[in-house]
């Protein structure tokens, strides 16, 4: 993430999300070191597998391949002058939480040979870290008072998306996919629809406001 931060222009939409994600990752790493998680090894595994899905999307876009549908709006509109930095941040969080987190839970369960309930407590603790940072992130990316007229539709748009609801949906999706793991066609169709629906939300979040 630090390498991406150094390589991308600050105003690039992916760079905006990357800065937010770096802040979150550093906060989670600090909590891991403080013993805040019931199972630090499992929480660390989840954190790593979660991040890998973001890096896979970045690598796919850089190589000219199609990233998952949930990430495409951010990569397609990353340089649009009418999209505000807060929109880029929310679109990236939406893609990563709404789609990647559910699949990262499955990746972790397979790697550790456990079931989702074994991760639920630390899943919630990671979510608490995100929630604690959300308001600060929103405030840091909102325009100043001199841009209040522009901020009106932005405030409405940002308020239409909920981190807490996205996390709850991710956990429900993870449980559903785990339950359907012996029905590969069902799991594949659900995963594709999840990807597409999260991508649709991301495209709405990136509606140009200028």
C-alpha positions, 0 to 999 in steps of 0.5 A: 500500500505504501508503494502504491501511495508513492506511485499514484498521483494524490488525486487519483481515485484509487490513491484516495482509497489506498490512503484510507485502507492504509490507515485502517490496516495500520490501525488493525495491525496496532490492535493485533499487537495490543492483544485486542483480538481473541485469536490474533493468528486468525485475525491476521490471516483474515486481514492478509487474505482480505488485502490480497483481494484488493491487490489482485484487483489493482494488479488486474487493472494495471495489466489491462485485465478486467477486475471484479465488477465491484471494483470496475467503477472505481478504476474506470472513474478514478480520474473523473474531475466531477467525482469528489475524493470522499466518493472514491473512498466510499466506492473503494470501501463498498467494493472491499467490504461488500464483496471482498470481505465475504470471500476473504472469510471463506478463504480464511476458513479454508486456510485454517480449517474452521467455520465462520462462527470461529471468526465472528468475534474477531470479524466484529472487532475488525469492524469496530476498528473500521467504524471508529475510523469512518467518521474521521475519514468522512470528515477529512475528505469532505469539502470545507465550508466555502464549498457548502453548495457543492457539499449538499448533494455529496452529503446526501450521497455519502449518507445513503451508504452505511458501513455497518449495513455493508459489514452485516451483509458481508457476514451474511454472504460469507455464511451463505457461501459457506453453507453452499460450498458443496453446491458449487453452481449455486455458490458461483452464481451467488458470488457473481450476483454479489459482485455485480450488485456491489458494483452497481452500488459503487457506480451510484456512489461515483455519480459525478457531482460537478 
